[in-house]
Amino acid sequence: VHNNMADKSTETNKIVPAEDRDYSQVRAVNTKAWLEENEKFFLPPVCNKMMHNWQLKVMFVGGPNQRKDYHIEEGEELFYMVKGDMCLKIVEQGKHKDVVIKEGEVFLLPARIQHSPQRQDNTIGLVLERERGQGETDGLRYFVDGTTDSLYEKWFHCTDLGAELKPIIDEYFKSTQFKTGKPIPEELPTTLPFDPDMKTAVMKPFPMKDWLQQHRRDIDKDGGVSMFGDKFQFETRVFGSGNAEGSNATAETWLWQLNGEAKVTVGDQVYKLTAHDSLLISPGQMYRYEGTEGAVCMANLQDPHRKC
């Protein structure tokens, strides 16, 4: 463990071990300006850019991206389409299903659901997921065409998804299974690190704007409103013109000011957030939010201790 602050990192978009993260220099990031600055990353071949890559992974993803592989993880993923629509292919209760997430819509994907994001040209979406805990495993799976039978799969501990997926995908395209479309039973694992979720029926994506209108009165009360309730690892609270405070011992909180202005106090730092501003708050750190008339702020965290 480093005691020297000089050895710690302030670059929240890089992968950094927890003990080497220095939150003292974290500044508010205006997402609109950030998206304009990083426009080139949302085009092929990269198609995505990490804003934060510590405990909470905050990324924006472009397109086009059509893929056959399905990803399975022990955390959840929160999707919001900033520009254009996307299709998230999933396996729900043992059957293939397309979940279309339209511009301005929010969707929370539960843990352990097999999913494959398909993105179009000229689209941008926000995705939030979390750092994996020790002993957690991700899976990448290809299906026999038209079935939910596994054709080819690999399981791995994920620290850098972008870097770790590419070799598996490359390996798949060189495989006999890819050429023949038939599985090789002895190459499939006999036991899995965990069973994919085959029971949950997922929520319907919903327009953020409509949800905000429906809950406007409660959002403006002190403490705000929980968007998804308490059944998930994700805890997303929406604050309005009232006051709120929060902290989580193990998870970062990402505040995203959608409308209006708010004052956020973190320790002895005071931030004035205006529309599109966002702020990353470290685990264990208390923050206080004070909204003004017309303000809307989303406070997002994903706590692995809430895992079922």
N, C-alpha and C positions, 0 to 999 in steps of 0.2 A: 504494500500500500504506500502510495506516495504522500509525503507530508508537504512537499514543496509545491506551492500553487503554480509555479512555472511549469511543472510537469503535467498540469491538468489542461484539459481541452475546453475551449469555449465554442467549438464548431459543432453546433447541434445537428448539422446535416451529415456528419460523419459517424461511423460506428465507433463508439468509445466505451470501454468498460465502465460500469456504474461508479466505481471508486475514483475514476479520473475525470468525471464530469464537473465542470465549473459553471454553475448557473448564475454566478454573480454578474456576468457581462451580458446576460440574455436581454435583448431589446425587443420592443414590439415590432412586428413585421406586418406591413400593409400587403394583404394577399393580392389585391388588384395590381399594385405596382410590381410585386414579385412575379406574378404571372406574365406581365408584359416584359419584364427584364429577362425572363427565362423561356420566352416563347419558342426558341429553337429546339428546346429539349422535348417539346410535346409532339414533335414530328418524328417519323421513322428515321433511323432505326432505333432511337432511344425511347421515345414516346413517354418518358416519365421523369420526374425530378422530385427528390426528397427535400422537403422544407425542414423537417426534424426527423432524426433517426436514432433517438436515444430510447427511453422507455416507451413513449408513444410515437409510433411511426406516422408522420403526417406527410402524405405525398399527393401530388397531382399527376394525373395520367392522361395522355392524349391517345391518338389513334392514327391510322387504322391498326387494329390488332385482332386477327382471327386466329384462334388456337384450338387445338384438340385436347390439350392436357387439362386435367382437373386437379385442383389444389385442395388439400385437406389439412386443417390446422386446429389446435386446441384453443385458440383465441377466436374472437369475433372480428368482423370487418364492417365498418360503417361507410356507406357510399352516399355521396351527394353529387349530382350532376350540375356543374357550373355552366356548361355550354353543350348543347346537343343531347342526344339520347344514347344509351348503351343497352346491351343485352347481357345479363348474367345467366349463363347456363348452369343449372344446378341439378342434383338428384334429390328429389323431395319424396320421402316415404317410398323409396325404391323405384321411382319413375323419373325419367328425364323431364325437365320443365324449363321454359325460358322465362326469366324475370326481366321485364323491360323497365328500365329506370329512365324516366324522361327528364328533360332539362328542368331543374328546380325541384326535383324529387329527392327524397331521402329514403334509404333502405338499410336496415340492420340485418346482416347475415349472421345467424347463430353459429356457434362453434361446431366443428366436426361435420359440417355439411360440405359435400363435394361440390366444387364450383369452378367455373371456367369463364372469365370475363371476355366478352367480345366487344370491341370498340370500333367505331366508325371514324372516317376521316373528319378532321375539323371539329373534334369534340374535346372537352376537358372535364375530367371528373376528379373530385376529392375522394381519397380513400384513407381511412384511419385504421390502423391495426396496432398490435402491441409487440414489444420485445418478447421473445420466448424465454420461459424459465428453464433452469437446468433440468434435464430429464424430460423436457417436452420435445415432441417429434412432429415434423411435418411430413406429409405424403404427397407424391405426384403420381397421378394415375392416368393411364389411357384405357379406354374401353374398346371392346370388340364392337365394331360398327353396329349401331341400332340396338344395342343391349346395355345392361349395366354389369356385364361380366368383365372382369379385369383382363386386359390384354398385356399390360406391362406396367410395373409400378416400382417406385423407389421411395424409401423412407429415410429421413435425415434430420439431424438437429440443425435448426435454421438460425444463422446469425446474420447472413446477408443474402436475402432471397434472390435479388437480381443476379448476383454472382453465382449462387448455388444452383439455380434452375438451369442455366445455360448448358453446363456439361451434361446434365441428365437428359435434357431435350436433344442435344447433339447425339448422345449415345443411343437414344430411342430411334432416331432417324437412320442410324447405321445398323439397327438390330434386325434379326430374322423376323421378329414379331411384326415390325413395321412392314417388311417386305411381303409377308404372307397374310397378315391380318389375323393370325392365329396365336393364341397364348402358348407358352412353353411352361406347363404346370410346375416342373421342378424349379423354374426360375422365379415363381411367385412365392412370397413369404407364406409360411404355414401358419404363423400367428402374427397378428398385427399389434403395433404399440397401443392402439385403442380402436374401438369400433366406430366407423363413421355413423353419424346420426341418421337413422332411417325412420324416425318417428315424428320429428317435428314438422308441422306445416308452417312455412315461413309467412311473415307479414306481407301485406301488399305495399309496394313503394307508395309514398304519399307526397303531395306537393307541400313543401315547407311553408309557402305563403298561406295556404288554406289552414294548415295546423296553427300557424301564428295567429291568424284571425280568430279561429275558434277559441283559442286559449288566452287571447289578449288580456282579458280582465285579471286572470290568475297570474299571468306572467308579470304583471305590474305590481303584484303583492310582494312583500319581502320574502326572499328565499326562492322565488321563481317557481317553475314547473318542471317536473321530470318528463322527458319526452318518451321514454320507453318503459318506465316503471322500474321495479327492482328485481326482475327475473334474469337480468343479463349481467355479464362482466362489465359491459359499458354502462356508464352512468352519464347521461347527457341531461344537463339542466339548462333551462332557458330563462334568462333574467330580463326584466324590462326596466321600468322607471323606479323600481323599488331598490332596497338594499339587500345584499346577500353576502355570505362568506363561505369559504370552503377550504378544505385541505384533505389530502389522502396520504397515509403513511408510506405507501409503496408505489403509487402511480403518479405520473405527471398529469397536470391538468392543462388543456389547451383551450384558452378563451378565444372566441372569434366574434368580434363585434359586427353584427350584420347591418344594423341601422342605428342612427343617432349617436349620442356621445355618452361616455361613462368615465368615472374615475375609479381606477383600481389601485389599491394600496397593497404592496407586497413588502413586508418588513419595513424598512425606512424609505423604500422607493415608491414614488407615486407616478402612475402612468395615466395619461389622458387618452382614452381610446376613442377614435372616430370610426365611421363606417369602413369596413374591410380590414381594420387593424386586428392583429392577433397577438397573443402573448402566451409563452410557455412558462408554466410554473412548476417548480421542482417538487418531488415527493416530500411530504412532511412540512411543506411551507404553507402557512395560512395566508389567504388573500381576502381582501374586502372589496366588494363591488358596490358602487353607488351610481345608479342609472339616472338619466335625465328623461324628460318627456319624450316619448317616441323611440326610446332606446330598445334594442334587442341584442342580446349577447348569448352565445351558445357556449356552455362550459362542458368540455368533453374529457372524460377519463375512462381508462379501461383497467380494472383492478383484477389481476389474476387470482386473488384470494376469493373472488366471487364466483369462481369456476364451479360448476355443478359436479 
